[in-house]
């Protein structure tokens, strides 16, 4: 017959194995698959650029529009009404002018009105500019001082995105209700989304804003007038609905003018919901979004936004938002990440196993006597 001590030995062994098995469900990779539900950004933002009211001084912005954050966490802002691109180093109290000068649509001696912005891996700046009904994409190579016309589009451009290998550039032609594809040399390829006039049908767009591209060449569009995000797969003639499309509203399945947009490698979309004054995270195949910043009404408090336009992330995962009517760029640092949650949940089972094994060794020695 099994002694009482031996029965306790096996009971504790089963307990340890059950505890260890339950904690394995918090594997880091499984948590990464759901970044919106596992990553939490601080609700109170800190000003990374501007924040000193509207103006043209170098510690001010007169409308923060497109933004980009480099590997050193310097913030590049298209200062729309000041007709310039300004660089704010991390922690700086004022910016430096990074680009100004030639207008892409006419010879006005200004940068016109810069909107969307991006860089390629070589450090070349690409910025969309507009002047009335005309528009262009300007480029500025790293280390150069002369900004050049890269693409003449004759329309306002509110979305700009490279594909994964930087072979093609995609532009959201705002007033033309379409997204066009260009080569890396600026040559037009074809219309890849919309192009069938303004309208709500799935083969149409209504003032597109943010644009993103996945690894397969599918194009995601923030279809602002239709209050939705749509996906156009390669060589298709109509889109599929990704999010929204339920009229204007502030539910998590609605938008009130979706704007700037980023897609990560997990298939997660991050979208500016302009007139709801919030930033949304949309998991792949999810029907509802998650609010990750703002959403506390329109205002200038550290947890509020006022008609945000674009967003960006740095290499630590912090979220940056161009807070248009507050004349600032807000940074929302990561508070909880999947990896930290994973470590927190997994370590107890590790310690349980260590103490359990030691206890078993001692118990086994006693049983053998």
Number of C-alpha atoms within 10 A of each C-alpha: 4 7 9 8 12 14 11 13 17 12 11 15 17 12 14 18 14 12 16 18 11 11 16 13 13 17 16 17 11 12 19 17 16 17 17 23 15 17 19 17 20 17 18 16 22 17 19 24 33 29 19 18 15 19 15 14 13 17 18 23 31 23 26 33 31 29 27 24 23 15 9 10 18 19 22 27 31 30 27 23 18 23 22 24 27 25 23 23 19 14 11 13 16 18 23 14 14 16 21 19 17 18 25 32 24 15 11 12 11 16 27 28 24 33 29 29 26 20 20 13 8 8 13 15 22 23 28 32 30 25 19 11 10 17 25 25 28 23 22 20 16 11 8 8 12 12 20 16 18 19 20 16 20 18 21 26 29 28 28 28 25 22 18 13 9 12 11 21 20 25 29 31 24 21 19 20 22 26 27 19 21 18 15 15 11 15 13 16 13 12 15 23 31 28 17 15 15 19 15 15 14 17 19 22 30 23 22 34 30 29 27 25 24 17 11 10 16 19 23 26 30 32 29 23 21 26 24 27 26 24 22 23 19 12 11 12 15 17 22 14 14 21 25 25 17 13 14 18 15 15 13 16 19 22 31 23 26 32 29 33 28 21 19 11 9 12 16 19 22 24 26 29 29 23 21 25 25 28 28 24 24 24 23 15 10 13 13 17 22 16 17 20 27 26 18 14 15 19 15 15 14 15 20 23 31 23 22 32 32 33 27 21 19 18 11 10 14 16 23 26 31 32 28 23 20 26 25 31 29 27 25 25 20 15 12 13 18 23 17 14 16 21 13 11 17 19 12 14 19 14 12 15 17 13 13 17 14 11 15 16 12 11 15 13 10 10 12 6 5
